[in-house]
Amino acid sequence: MHLCIEKGLEMSIVSVIIPVHNTADYLRKCVESVRDQSLKDIEIILVDNLSTDDSPAMCDAYAKLDSRIKVLHLPVADLSTARNAGIKEATSEYIGFIDSDDHISSTMYEEMVDALVRNQADMTYCNFCYEYPDMHTDSPYPNSGEVHLCSQREVLKEMMQEKMSCSACTKLFKRELFDSFLFPEGVLYEDRAAMHQCILLCQRIAWVDKAFYFYVERQGSICHTVKPMNLYHHFLSEFARIQFIKEQALFEGKELYVELTRIINICFALFKQILSMTKVMYFREPIEDMRQKLKILLYLSKEEIEPRCYKRLRKIVYFWKPYYFFNFYFKKKDWRP
């Protein structure tokens, strides 16, 4: 690991970790949005993870330009590894994350620190907007501007029901949380797979009902890249959520039935999609792993899974080879139970 550091004289309040991988076209807007924060006591850690464009040089140039910026150059291209490396270098009381193709509003960290301190919280989170190529934005939240104190259980349920983002980027954490939690390395969809484990460490959580974070919709990002391995990692993250819901008894009755059925249908669809786009001989182990995980779900009770979903699940678990043969080789568009 090569480390290029320019340190200020005073300890900052927030360390902002920005993993960077081949995002030279977006990096300037991202970094400038952090440099221009109304909260100036910020440490910015740029973690280049094996970029092949102009990103490494841009990071080094920023370190010379602003004494608040540190740069790490990693020999591996992995978001979680980059985040964890940034955590180890961070010196501030609070830690936040930004993806290098996104950007934030100018008061994000000032308002989130204020909410965290006033509510004596372990973590605070905000809303987000989608930003499209034509520069228009869209947010799925009310954005009232109010600050709410939430319980751990409330936040976990909201996250599992997709009512709040599971992304680490819309959150600000107390540094000590990372004494017990690091991001799982070598996997995609790491926030979906693991953020709930971090929230288990939080006793008090504050929500700032404002859209501070801008997700830039672009081609080439992981969430828009349809490859068998990406789909497999997405499947693993959804299966982890099913396990978590069961272990923590987050829902009961109709709520449990609805949430488990919804996530199982996502797993089912991902498995079908992989079968339709790859040859089994080149993807045998992941396919068998998914099949075995789906098989485990057949042991759910009738109070936990919709009957139609159960029938579809059973059919794909035990009769996936005929489906694969006809769908892959004869290009059937869908498979109805």
C-alpha positions as CSV (number, residue, x, y, z in Angstrom):
1,M,0.0,0.0,0.0
2,H,1.4,3.4,-1.0
3,L,0.3,6.3,1.3
4,C,0.5,9.9,0.4
5,I,-0.6,12.2,3.3
6,E,-0.9,15.9,3.9
7,K,-2.0,16.4,7.5
8,G,-3.5,19.5,9.1
9,L,-2.5,20.6,12.6
10,E,-5.9,20.0,14.3
11,M,-8.0,16.9,14.6
12,S,-11.1,17.0,12.4
13,I,-14.6,16.3,13.5
14,V,-15.6,14.1,10.5
15,S,-13.5,11.7,8.4
16,V,-15.1,11.3,4.9
17,I,-13.9,8.2,3.2
18,I,-14.2,8.2,-0.6
19,P,-13.3,4.9,-2.4
20,V,-12.1,5.7,-6.0
21,H,-12.2,3.3,-8.9
22,N,-12.1,4.6,-12.5
23,T,-14.4,7.6,-11.9
24,A,-12.2,10.4,-13.2
25,D,-15.2,12.0,-15.0
26,Y,-17.1,12.4,-11.7
27,L,-14.4,12.7,-9.1
28,R,-13.9,16.4,-9.2
29,K,-17.6,17.2,-8.5
30,C,-17.6,14.6,-5.7
31,V,-14.5,15.9,-4.0
32,E,-15.4,19.6,-4.4
33,S,-18.8,18.9,-2.8
34,V,-16.9,17.7,0.3
35,R,-14.3,20.5,0.3
36,D,-17.1,23.0,0.1
37,Q,-18.9,21.7,3.2
38,S,-20.1,24.3,5.7
39,L,-18.4,22.2,8.3
40,K,-14.8,22.8,7.6
41,D,-13.2,20.5,10.3
42,I,-13.3,17.6,7.9
43,E,-10.6,14.9,7.0
44,I,-11.0,13.6,3.4
45,I,-9.6,10.2,2.7
46,L,-9.4,9.3,-1.0
47,V,-8.8,5.6,-1.4
48,D,-7.8,4.8,-5.0
49,N,-8.3,1.0,-5.5
50,L,-6.5,0.0,-8.7
51,S,-7.9,2.7,-11.0
52,T,-6.6,2.6,-14.6
53,D,-7.9,6.1,-15.7
54,D,-6.7,9.5,-14.4
55,S,-8.2,9.0,-11.0
56,P,-4.9,8.2,-9.1
57,A,-3.2,11.4,-10.4
58,M,-6.3,13.5,-9.6
59,C,-6.3,12.1,-6.0
60,D,-2.6,13.0,-5.6
61,A,-3.2,16.5,-7.0
62,Y,-5.9,17.0,-4.5
63,A,-3.7,16.0,-1.6
64,K,-1.2,18.7,-2.6
65,L,-4.0,21.3,-3.0
66,D,-5.8,20.7,0.3
67,S,-4.1,19.8,3.6
68,R,-7.3,18.1,4.8
69,I,-6.9,15.4,2.2
70,K,-5.1,12.0,2.5
71,V,-4.6,9.6,-0.3
72,L,-4.3,5.8,-0.2
73,H,-3.4,3.7,-3.3
74,L,-4.5,0.1,-2.9
75,P,-3.3,-2.8,-5.1
76,V,-6.8,-4.3,-5.3
77,A,-10.1,-3.2,-6.8
78,D,-12.7,-3.7,-4.1
79,L,-15.1,-1.2,-2.5
80,S,-15.2,-2.8,1.0
81,T,-11.4,-3.2,1.1
82,A,-11.1,0.5,0.2
83,R,-13.6,1.5,2.9
84,N,-11.9,-0.6,5.6
85,A,-8.5,0.9,4.7
86,G,-10.0,4.3,5.0
87,I,-11.4,3.5,8.4
88,K,-8.0,2.4,9.7
89,E,-6.5,5.8,8.6
90,A,-9.4,7.9,9.9
91,T,-8.6,10.1,12.9
92,S,-12.0,11.8,13.5
93,E,-14.7,11.2,16.0
94,Y,-17.3,10.5,13.3
95,I,-16.9,8.7,10.0
96,G,-18.9,9.1,6.7
97,F,-18.6,7.5,3.3
98,I,-19.3,8.8,-0.3
99,D,-19.1,6.9,-3.6
100,S,-16.7,8.8,-5.9
101,D,-19.3,9.2,-8.7
102,D,-21.8,10.8,-6.4
103,H,-21.9,14.2,-4.5
104,I,-23.5,15.8,-1.5
105,S,-25.2,19.1,-0.5
106,S,-23.1,21.7,1.2
107,T,-24.6,21.4,4.7
108,M,-24.8,17.6,4.9
109,Y,-22.2,16.9,7.5
110,E,-22.8,20.1,9.6
111,E,-26.5,19.1,10.0
112,M,-25.8,15.4,10.5
113,V,-23.2,16.1,13.2
114,D,-25.7,18.4,14.9
115,A,-28.4,15.8,14.8
116,L,-26.1,13.1,16.1
117,V,-24.8,15.2,19.0
118,R,-28.1,16.7,20.1
119,N,-29.7,13.3,20.2
120,Q,-26.7,11.5,21.7
121,A,-27.0,9.0,18.8
122,D,-24.6,6.4,17.6
123,M,-25.5,7.0,14.0
124,T,-27.5,9.4,12.0
125,Y,-28.9,9.1,8.5
126,C,-30.4,11.3,5.8
127,N,-32.4,11.0,2.6
128,F,-31.1,10.9,-1.0
129,C,-32.0,12.1,-4.5
130,Y,-31.4,10.3,-7.8
131,E,-29.6,12.6,-10.2
132,Y,-30.2,11.7,-13.9
133,P,-28.0,12.5,-17.0
134,D,-30.3,15.5,-17.8
135,M,-29.5,16.8,-14.3
136,H,-33.1,16.6,-13.0
137,T,-33.4,15.0,-9.5
138,D,-36.0,12.8,-7.9
139,S,-36.3,11.9,-4.2
140,P,-38.7,9.2,-2.8
141,Y,-38.9,10.9,0.6
142,P,-41.0,13.7,2.1
143,N,-37.9,15.8,3.0
144,S,-39.7,17.8,5.8
145,G,-36.4,18.9,7.3
146,E,-37.4,17.5,10.7
147,V,-35.0,15.4,12.8
148,H,-36.4,12.2,14.4
149,L,-34.9,10.0,17.1
150,C,-35.5,6.3,16.0
151,S,-35.1,3.0,17.8
152,Q,-32.8,0.3,16.4
153,R,-35.7,-1.9,15.6
154,E,-37.6,0.8,13.7
155,V,-34.6,1.5,11.5
156,L,-34.0,-2.2,10.8
157,K,-37.6,-2.8,9.8
158,E,-37.6,0.3,7.6
159,M,-34.4,-0.9,5.9
160,M,-35.7,-4.4,5.3
161,Q,-38.9,-2.9,3.9
162,E,-36.9,-0.7,1.5
163,K,-38.3,2.4,3.1
164,M,-34.8,3.7,3.8
165,S,-31.5,3.3,2.0
166,C,-29.2,0.6,3.3
167,S,-26.2,2.5,1.8
168,A,-23.4,3.5,4.1
169,C,-23.2,6.8,2.1
170,T,-26.3,8.3,3.6
171,K,-25.1,7.8,7.1
172,L,-22.7,9.2,9.7
173,F,-21.3,6.9,12.3
174,K,-19.5,7.2,15.6
175,R,-16.0,6.0,15.1
176,E,-16.1,3.3,17.8
177,L,-18.7,1.4,15.9
178,F,-16.0,0.2,13.6
179,D,-14.1,-1.4,16.5
180,S,-16.7,-4.2,16.1
181,F,-17.8,-3.9,12.5
182,L,-15.9,-3.8,9.1
183,F,-17.3,-4.1,5.6
184,P,-17.2,-7.7,4.2
185,E,-14.4,-7.8,1.6
186,G,-14.5,-9.5,-1.8
187,V,-18.3,-9.2,-2.2
188,L,-20.6,-6.9,-4.1
189,Y,-23.8,-5.4,-2.6
190,E,-21.9,-5.2,0.7
191,D,-24.3,-2.7,2.2
192,R,-27.4,-4.8,1.5
193,A,-25.6,-7.8,2.9
194,A,-24.1,-6.3,6.0
195,M,-25.4,-2.8,7.0
196,H,-28.0,-4.3,9.3
197,Q,-25.2,-5.9,11.3
198,C,-23.7,-2.4,11.9
199,I,-27.1,-1.0,13.0
200,L,-27.4,-3.8,15.6
201,L,-24.5,-2.0,17.3
202,C,-26.4,1.3,17.5
203,Q,-28.7,2.0,20.5
204,R,-29.8,5.5,19.4
205,I,-30.3,6.6,15.8
206,A,-31.2,10.0,14.4
207,W,-32.9,10.6,11.1
208,V,-32.6,13.9,9.3
209,D,-35.5,14.1,6.9
210,K,-33.6,16.0,4.2
211,A,-32.1,14.8,0.9
212,F,-28.4,15.6,1.3
213,Y,-27.0,12.8,-0.9
214,F,-27.1,12.7,-4.7
215,Y,-26.9,9.3,-6.3
216,V,-25.7,9.9,-9.9
217,E,-27.4,7.5,-12.3
218,R,-24.8,6.3,-14.8
219,Q,-24.0,3.4,-17.0
220,G,-21.1,1.2,-15.9
221,S,-21.9,1.3,-12.2
222,I,-22.2,-2.0,-10.4
223,C,-26.0,-1.7,-9.9
224,H,-26.4,-1.2,-13.7
225,T,-24.0,-4.0,-14.7
226,V,-25.8,-7.2,-15.5
227,K,-23.3,-10.1,-15.2
228,P,-23.8,-13.5,-13.7
229,M,-21.4,-12.9,-10.8
230,N,-23.0,-9.6,-10.0
231,L,-26.4,-11.3,-9.9
232,Y,-25.0,-14.0,-7.7
233,H,-23.7,-11.5,-5.2
234,H,-27.0,-9.7,-5.2
235,F,-28.7,-13.1,-4.5
236,L,-26.3,-13.7,-1.5
237,S,-27.2,-10.3,-0.1
238,E,-30.9,-10.9,-0.3
239,F,-30.5,-14.4,1.3
240,A,-28.6,-12.8,4.1
241,R,-31.5,-10.4,4.7
242,I,-33.9,-13.4,4.9
243,Q,-31.7,-15.0,7.5
244,F,-31.4,-11.8,9.5
245,I,-35.2,-11.2,9.5
246,K,-35.7,-14.7,10.9
247,E,-32.9,-14.5,13.4
248,Q,-34.0,-11.1,14.8
249,A,-37.7,-11.9,14.6
250,L,-38.2,-8.4,13.1
251,F,-41.7,-9.1,11.8
252,E,-44.6,-11.3,12.7
253,G,-48.0,-12.3,11.3
254,K,-48.9,-10.7,8.0
255,E,-45.9,-8.4,7.9
256,L,-43.5,-11.4,8.1
257,Y,-45.5,-13.2,5.4
258,V,-45.3,-10.2,3.1
259,E,-41.6,-9.4,3.6
260,L,-40.3,-12.9,3.3
261,T,-42.4,-13.6,0.2
262,R,-41.2,-10.4,-1.4
263,I,-37.5,-11.1,-0.8
264,I,-37.8,-14.8,-1.8
265,N,-39.3,-13.7,-5.1
266,I,-36.3,-11.5,-5.6
267,C,-34.0,-14.5,-5.0
268,F,-36.1,-16.6,-7.3
269,A,-35.9,-14.0,-10.1
270,L,-32.1,-13.6,-9.8
271,F,-31.6,-17.4,-10.0
272,K,-33.8,-17.6,-13.1
273,Q,-31.9,-14.6,-14.7
274,I,-28.6,-16.3,-14.1
275,L,-29.8,-19.6,-15.6
276,S,-31.0,-17.7,-18.7
277,M,-27.7,-16.0,-19.4
278,T,-24.8,-18.4,-18.6
279,K,-23.7,-21.9,-19.4
280,V,-23.9,-24.1,-16.3
281,M,-20.4,-25.6,-16.9
282,Y,-18.9,-22.1,-16.4
283,F,-20.9,-21.2,-13.3
284,R,-21.6,-24.6,-11.7
285,E,-20.6,-23.8,-8.1
286,P,-22.6,-20.6,-7.7
287,I,-25.6,-22.1,-9.3
288,E,-25.5,-25.1,-6.9
289,D,-24.9,-22.8,-4.0
290,M,-28.0,-20.8,-4.9
291,R,-30.1,-23.9,-5.4
292,Q,-29.1,-25.2,-2.0
293,K,-30.0,-21.9,-0.4
294,L,-33.4,-21.8,-2.1
295,K,-33.9,-25.4,-0.9
296,I,-33.5,-24.2,2.7
297,L,-36.4,-21.8,2.1
298,L,-38.7,-24.7,1.3
299,Y,-38.7,-25.4,5.1
300,L,-40.5,-22.1,5.9
301,S,-44.0,-22.6,7.3
302,K,-47.2,-21.7,5.4
303,E,-47.5,-18.6,7.7
304,E,-44.1,-17.3,6.3
305,I,-44.4,-17.8,2.6
306,E,-47.2,-17.4,0.0
307,P,-48.4,-20.7,-1.4
308,R,-47.8,-19.7,-5.0
309,C,-44.3,-18.5,-4.2
310,Y,-43.6,-21.8,-2.5
311,K,-44.8,-23.8,-5.5
312,R,-42.6,-21.7,-7.9
313,L,-39.7,-22.1,-5.5
314,R,-40.1,-25.9,-5.3
315,K,-40.3,-26.2,-9.0
316,I,-37.1,-24.2,-9.7
317,V,-35.2,-26.1,-6.9
318,Y,-36.0,-29.6,-8.2
319,F,-36.6,-29.0,-11.9
320,W,-34.1,-26.3,-12.7
321,K,-32.2,-28.3,-15.3
322,P,-35.1,-28.6,-17.8
323,Y,-35.8,-24.9,-17.3
324,Y,-32.2,-24.1,-18.0
325,F,-32.0,-26.3,-21.1
326,F,-35.1,-24.9,-22.7
327,N,-34.5,-21.3,-21.7
328,F,-30.8,-21.1,-22.5
329,Y,-30.7,-23.1,-25.7
330,F,-34.1,-22.3,-27.2
331,K,-34.3,-18.7,-25.8
332,K,-37.6,-19.0,-24.1
333,K,-38.4,-15.7,-22.5
334,D,-40.1,-16.8,-19.4
335,W,-41.0,-19.8,-17.3
336,R,-44.4,-20.0,-15.8
337,P,-45.2,-22.5,-13.0
